[in-house]
């Protein structure tokens, strides 16, 4: 069967390819660049618990060594500390250079047999039909690629989005930052700082500075500038560095090594549509955000987690139109809410106004900003999706449609792992809350009580599912059954074993049975398809000049393109 074509080899595109490959879906990643990422220490990514866990599951298990977990988060106004968070009750954010994240994902993808990376390939056209997508690329050799679906992860200037004619409205230059990566020693090792109205800066200077640690004693410093202010010269940036370091270190500027600098202008935009039949948008191709501590790359990774299991379901079993439409419905709604919250907050933080609409009068501006940076509140918390069915009878500490807690769970084979480690495999997770099972011998509890009946109900579900047992789950009484989507969001809870209701909820998660036409296509493809491998590359050279693939070539079949198309394309 045809692979999924991913256009763009940044963190979002590479993550999507790995997420699909982890569910046995072959992918081709079209990269218009040479396959190398320029080191830019001043360009970084903050990963909170859900996205850091996702990257780890994708195979990037050494990424944490290239970044730094915040030891604490401090918020100051002038000379006074207004908030301090020590991450005792919540996971610390991971701060990494973006090029390190991209390199780790690229290395993992290059080693995966289900992923084919194609460099120096710029997308030129996309054609759709009932059974697949065809993409034409420019580059060293013009090529046609055939796929089941195509996902544009090709950034803010997305060629995929433009080819589909999808509008990308929004606000330009909502924030502008001067950024520096430098190696130095600060009085609070490993702690991130948000400093508003720092006394070291003059009243006309930047009124907000952040300092966030990286590995090996490196820090990223950000200064909030006027959105359309003057250009920042190298001398002006050095003055900002010296003023900030001196203000934090008792008036004496410590020694520092300036590694990288930049000026970034942030925009807020949201594509009108994220799906056009078999073509989808994700990451910066679908949305731009970044003001007030929001994270564009992180939202792109959340796009990936939402879309991957739905495409895998479509690729293996067929999927209803409603399931594929739910990607846009869920993710666009979540990002729109984030943008709306940021726009409302900016009216307060940058231009006056009231906080009552967004937060209520009790919250301060410092709390609002801090929550955005540490992954809480309307600017930072993981999304909650509207559940396909109402929670039945048993409320828990997890809001319906919200991300589940990472509690230890035990599988019937006796292995005990954190619940979220089992995500990303295209399966539903059915969790029985059974206090005491952690100390019982598995041979006893696996055949006792509710387990045999629940195991039979799980085996009859319309989607693949895995049965797990947890000693406890926050807010859930004993014998609660939780149904968890493949991306880790709570779909439903039940008081005890209810096979009919569990089946109904699982069917709602997949949005009903696949279309009959799609099922027929899959049956036909199954009769004719060979081993699932990489894409079929259709050479754009004339038939007379097409050479057979060498014996060491990938498993893709090379076939001459139609004569009319070939005659219009000179041999490269």
Secondary structure, 3 states (H helix, E strand, C coil): CCEEEEECCCHHHHHHHHHHHCCCCCEEEECCCCCCCCCCCCCEEEECHHHHHHHHHCCCCCHHHHEEECCEEEEEECCEEEEEECCCCCCCCEEEEHHHHHHHHHHHHHCCCCEEEECCEEEEEEEEECCEEEEEEEECCCEEEEEEEEEECCCCCCHHHHHHCCCEEEEEEEEEEEEEEEECCCCCCCEEEEEECCCCCCCCCCCEEEEEECHHHEEEEEEEECCCCCCCCHHHHHHHHHHHHHHHCCCCCCCCEEEEEEEEEEEEEEECCCEECCEEECHHHCEECCHHHCCHHHHHHHHHHHHHHHHHHHHHHCCCHHHHHHHHHHHHHHHHHHHHHHHHHHHHHCCCCCCCCCCCCCCCHHHHHHHHHHCCHHHHCCCCCCCCCCCCCCCCCCCCCCECCCCEEEECCCCEEEHHHHCCCCCEEEEEECCCCCCCCHHHHCCCCCHHHHHHHHHCCCCCEEEEEECCCCCCCCCEEEEECCCCEEEEEEECCCHHHHHHHHHHHCCCCCCHHHHHHHHHHHHHCCCCCCCEEEECCCHHHCCCCCCCCCCCCCEECCHHHHHCCCCC
